[in-house]
Amino acid sequence: MNVSDFIILILLDLAFSSLCLLIYYLFTLLEIVSFPESDFLDLSLIESIVLIPIFVLFEEILFRLSLNHKYENYYISVFVLAGTLFITDLWSKSFYFFSTLAILHIFLVINLRFGLISLKNIKKYQYHIFSLLFVFVHIMQTGYDLNYIIFIAPSILLGSYIYSYIRLNKGFKWCVLAHLFFNYVILFLDYNF
C-alpha cells in the first residue's frame, strides 16, 4: 500500500462518515429522529483531545493488533483485556463484552499453538468478526439507540474495515494514525457545529 492509497482510504472513511452524519443531522432538524441520550463521553474539548489517543490505542490493540497472528500481539491484547476486566464493573454490559473478547483472543492463541482450525479460515473470519465487534462496542456506548444503529453504525463498520485493511497492509502504527486522524476530525466537527 502506498501513501496515496492510504490517503484515499482515510478520505473515503471521512466522506462516508460525513454523509451518514449529514443525513442524521438533517433527520434531527426535521424532527424525524433524535440524538441518543448518552452520558458516556460528556467531556470538555481538552479532555477529549487528551483521551482520544488513549481510547484509539486501546481499541486498536483489542480489535486489530492481533490481525497478523503473532503470539506477542495476542498476548498484548489479552493483557489489555485483563486490565480492562479488572477495572470494569462485574455486572455491567461492558464486562460481559470484554470477557467474550478475552475468550475469543485466548481461543485464537490456543488455535495458533495447536492448529485446531486452519489459519486461512481464522484470518478470514477474524477480520469480519473483529470489525463487527468494533461496531458493537460503539453501539453499546449509546445504550443501543436505534437511530444511532441505523445512521452511524454503517460508517463505523466501514471505518473498521478500512483500519483493518491498513493494519494488514501498512502496519499497526499507520492504522492507529488513521484512526486518530479520523477521531480528531470528527471531534473538530462536533465542537464546531
C-alpha positions in Angstrom: 0.0 0.0 0.0 1.5 3.3 -1.0 0.8 6.7 0.6 -1.8 7.8 -2.0 -3.8 4.6 -1.3 -3.6 5.3 2.4 -4.9 8.9 1.9 -7.7 7.7 -0.4 -8.8 5.2 2.3 -8.9 7.9 5.0 -10.8 10.3 2.7 -13.3 7.5 1.9 -13.8 6.9 5.6 -14.3 10.6 6.2 -16.6 11.1 3.2 -18.9 8.2 4.1 -19.0 9.2 7.8 -19.7 12.8 6.9 -22.6 11.7 4.6 -24.0 9.5 7.4 -23.7 12.3 9.9 -25.2 14.8 7.5 -28.3 12.6 6.9 -28.5 12.1 10.7 -28.4 15.8 11.4 -31.0 16.6 8.6 -33.3 14.0 10.1 -32.9 15.6 13.6 -33.6 19.0 12.2 -36.8 17.7 10.6 -37.5 16.1 14.0 -37.8 12.7 12.4 -35.2 11.2 14.8 -33.5 12.5 17.9 -30.0 12.2 19.2 -29.4 9.3 21.7 -29.3 10.3 25.3 -25.8 9.2 26.3 -23.6 10.4 29.1 -20.7 8.1 28.1 -18.4 10.9 27.0 -19.6 14.1 28.3 -16.1 15.6 28.1 -14.6 19.0 27.5 -12.7 19.7 24.4 -9.3 19.5 26.3 -10.3 16.2 28.0 -11.3 14.8 24.6 -8.0 15.9 22.9 -6.1 14.2 25.7 -8.2 11.0 25.9 -8.7 10.2 22.2 -5.2 8.8 21.8 -5.7 6.5 24.8 -9.1 5.3 23.5 -7.8 4.8 20.0 -4.7 2.8 21.1 -7.0 0.7 23.4 -9.4 0.0 20.5 -6.6 -0.8 18.1 -4.9 -3.2 20.5 -8.2 -5.0 21.1 -9.6 -5.2 17.6 -6.7 -5.0 15.2 -3.3 -5.7 16.8 -3.7 -9.5 16.5 -4.8 -9.5 12.9 -1.3 -10.5 11.8 -1.5 -13.7 14.1 1.7 -13.3 16.1 1.8 -14.7 19.6 3.1 -11.5 21.2 0.2 -9.5 19.7 -2.4 -11.9 21.1 -0.7 -11.7 24.5 -0.7 -7.9 24.5 -4.4 -7.9 23.6 -5.2 -10.5 26.3 -3.1 -8.4 28.8 -5.0 -5.2 27.9 -8.3 -7.1 28.1 -7.4 -8.5 31.6 -6.7 -5.0 32.8 -10.0 -3.8 31.3 -11.9 -6.6 33.1 -10.1 -5.7 36.3 -11.4 -2.1 36.3 -14.9 -2.9 34.8 -17.9 -3.3 37.0 -18.7 -7.0 37.2 -22.4 -6.6 36.4 -22.0 -4.1 33.5 -22.7 -4.9 29.9 -19.1 -3.9 29.2 -17.7 -6.6 31.5 -19.5 -9.4 29.5 -18.5 -7.9 26.2 -14.8 -7.6 27.2 -15.0 -11.1 28.8 -16.2 -12.5 25.5 -13.5 -10.7 23.6 -10.9 -12.0 26.0 -12.1 -15.6 25.5 -12.0 -15.1 21.7 -8.4 -13.9 22.0 -7.4 -16.8 24.2 -9.1 -19.2 21.7 -7.0 -17.6 18.9 -3.8 -18.1 20.9 -4.7 -21.8 21.5 -5.6 -22.2 17.9 -2.3 -20.6 16.8 -0.5 -23.1 19.1 -2.3 -26.3 18.2 -3.8 -25.5 14.8 -7.4 -26.5 15.6 -8.7 -24.5 12.6 -6.7 -23.6 9.6 -5.1 -20.2 9.8 -6.6 -19.3 6.4 -10.1 -19.6 7.8 -9.2 -17.9 11.1 -7.8 -14.9 9.2 -10.9 -14.5 7.1 -13.3 -14.8 9.9 -11.3 -12.8 12.5 -11.2 -9.8 10.1 -15.0 -9.8 9.9 -15.8 -10.7 13.5 -13.5 -8.1 15.0 -14.9 -5.4 12.6 -18.4 -6.2 13.8 -17.4 -6.3 17.4 -15.8 -2.9 16.9 -19.2 -1.6 15.8 -20.9 -3.3 18.7 -18.7 -1.7 21.3 -19.7 1.7 19.9 -23.4 0.8 19.8 -23.1 -0.3 23.5 -22.0 3.2 24.4 -25.3 4.7 23.2 -27.5 2.3 25.0 -28.4 0.5 21.7 -30.1 3.6 20.3 -31.9 2.5 17.1 -31.2 5.9 15.3 -27.5 5.5 16.1 -27.5 2.0 14.7 -29.3 3.0 11.5 -27.4 6.2 10.7 -24.0 5.9 12.4 -23.1 2.2 12.7 -22.6 1.7 9.0 -19.9 4.4 8.9 -18.2 2.8 11.9 -18.3 -0.6 10.2 -16.7 0.9 7.0 -14.1 2.6 9.2 -13.4 -0.6 11.0 -12.8 -2.5 7.7 -10.6 0.4 6.5 -8.5 0.4 9.6 -8.2 -3.4 9.5 -7.1 -3.2 5.8 -4.5 -0.5 6.7 -3.3 -2.7 9.7 -2.7 -5.7 7.4 -1.2 -3.8 4.5 0.7 -0.8 6.1 1.2 -1.8 9.8 -0.2 -1.1 13.2 1.2 2.4 13.7 -0.4 3.5 10.4 -3.7 2.0 11.5 -3.5 3.9 14.8 -2.6 7.2 13.0 -5.5 6.8 10.6 -7.9 6.2 13.4 -6.5 9.1 15.4 -6.8 11.4 12.4 -10.4 10.4 11.9 -11.4 10.9 15.5 -9.8 14.3 15.7 -11.6 15.4 12.5 -14.9 14.2 14.0 -14.1 15.9 17.3 -13.4 19.2 15.4 -16.7 18.9 13.6 -18.6 18.0 16.7 -17.2 21.0 18.6 -17.7 23.5 15.8 -21.2 22.6 14.6 
